[in-house]
Amino acid sequence: MKNEKWEVLDIFENDTKAQIVKGFLNENGIEAEIRDSTVPYGGSAIFGATGPKELLVKSEDLEEARSLMDEINRKE
């Protein structure tokens, strides 16, 4: 994640859901990263690999990523 500023795009209940959206963003030219979430209780220390995950994107890509998330949500 170097020196770029990254922001949380969304929080997912598990890694599988986060990976699906990350793949969609990557296919649309947006770099994304997944990390353990500290919301609501403390990430992998409590939940292990199945706990909530945060999906992060670079600040400069945040608005475009939100638009793509809206597209995903409309299709559900």
C-alpha positions in Angstrom: 0.0 0.0 0.0 3.1 2.2 -0.2 2.6 5.9 0.5 -0.7 6.3 -1.3 -3.8 7.2 0.7 -6.3 4.3 0.8 -9.9 4.5 2.0 -12.5 1.9 3.1 -15.0 1.4 0.3 -17.1 -1.1 2.2 -17.1 -3.8 4.9 -18.1 -7.3 4.0 -19.1 -10.1 6.4 -16.4 -12.5 5.0 -13.4 -12.8 2.7 -15.4 -14.5 -0.1 -17.7 -11.6 -0.6 -14.9 -9.1 -0.4 -12.8 -11.1 -3.0 -15.7 -11.1 -5.5 -16.1 -7.3 -5.4 -12.3 -6.8 -5.4 -12.2 -8.9 -8.6 -14.9 -6.8 -10.2 -13.1 -3.6 -9.3 -9.8 -5.0 -10.6 -11.5 -5.9 -13.9 -12.6 -2.3 -14.2 -9.1 -0.9 -13.6 -9.4 -0.1 -9.9 -6.7 -1.5 -7.6 -8.2 -2.7 -4.3 -6.9 -4.4 -1.2 -8.6 -6.4 1.6 -7.8 -6.3 5.2 -9.3 -7.6 8.5 -11.9 -5.3 9.8 -11.9 -3.9 13.3 -15.6 -3.3 13.0 -17.5 -4.2 15.0 -15.3 -6.3 17.4 -11.8 -6.8 16.3 -11.1 -8.6 13.1 -9.1 -11.8 12.8 -8.1 -11.8 16.5 -11.7 -12.7 17.3 -13.1 -14.1 14.1 -10.1 -15.7 12.4 -10.3 -15.9 8.6 -14.1 -15.9 8.6 -14.5 -12.5 10.1 -15.5 -9.2 8.6 -13.2 -7.7 5.9 -12.7 -4.1 4.7 -12.3 -3.4 1.0 -10.0 -0.5 0.4 -9.3 1.6 -2.7 -7.0 4.5 -3.4 -8.5 7.8 -2.5 -8.3 8.9 -6.1 -10.4 6.0 -7.2 -13.0 6.2 -4.4 -15.8 7.9 -6.4 -15.4 5.6 -9.4 -15.4 2.6 -7.1 -18.6 3.8 -5.4 -20.2 4.1 -8.8 -19.2 0.5 -9.6 -20.6 -0.6 -6.2 -23.9 1.1 -7.1 -23.9 -0.9 -10.3 -23.4 -4.2 -8.4 -26.2 -3.3 -5.9 -28.6 -2.5 -8.8 -28.1 -6.0 -10.3 -28.8 -7.8 -7.0 
